[in-house]
Amino acid sequence: MSTDAPVDLRWSVVEPWDGVRVHGYFFIQHMFATHDAVRKTLPIFSGRLPEPVHVGESEFRLGRLVGLPAGIYLHGNGFLCLTQAQESEDHTSLNWRELLQPQDVWAALANAVAVSAAMHKPTAAMLRAGGALYFFAPTEEAMHKLMQALTPTEVGEAPLSSADVARVCLAT
């Protein structure tokens, strides 16, 4: 158990968006080019950094869901589950609402659910996009929609990727 006092993170925006509270941190990517891999990937953190547990596409399962996050980091008493967004121009505090893709948000949430279930610890959904790092805090309604997407309707249904779950959530 860590005795370090929690550090407030400097989010650029904290706003509700489609049933999810979005925390966004925007930065100029080349400013972090020479930093170590964790600081480059999670630039909002200063001081003590989250510890990489899995980097690359490790598979995490919850029932039919097969989560493939880009990375898992130990932070405090839980994990940060990082999903990589589709390629886009750099996100800023002015354009993030237009550039943030609902498909990426739901995929990040699905990956975090799979990691939490597999690792038996609370897991935060994070998304890395061009010039942005996002943390998503879903509402109860959003979590209900996610759980409905994971509920099988027929015996022996095929596994679902986080992108498949995102498509189901967007359709409901």
Sequence and secondary structure as in RCSB ss.txt:
>XXXX:A:sequence
MSTDAPVDLRWSVVEPWDGVRVHGYFFIQHMFATHDAVRKTLPIFSGRLPEPVHVGESEFRLGRLVGLPAGIYLH
GNGFLCLTQAQESEDHTSLNWRELLQPQDVWAALANAVAVSAAMHKPTAAMLRAGGALYFFAPTEEAMHKLMQAL
TPTEVGEAPLSSADVARVCLAT
>XXXX:A:secstr
   S       SEEEEETTEEEEEEE  GGGGTTS HHHHHSTT  SS  EEEEES   EEETTEEE  SEEEEE
TTEEEEEEE    S   TTTHHHHS HHHHHHHHHHHHHHHHHHTS EEEEEEETTEEEEEEE HHHHHHHHHHH
S SSTT   EEHHHHHHHHHH 
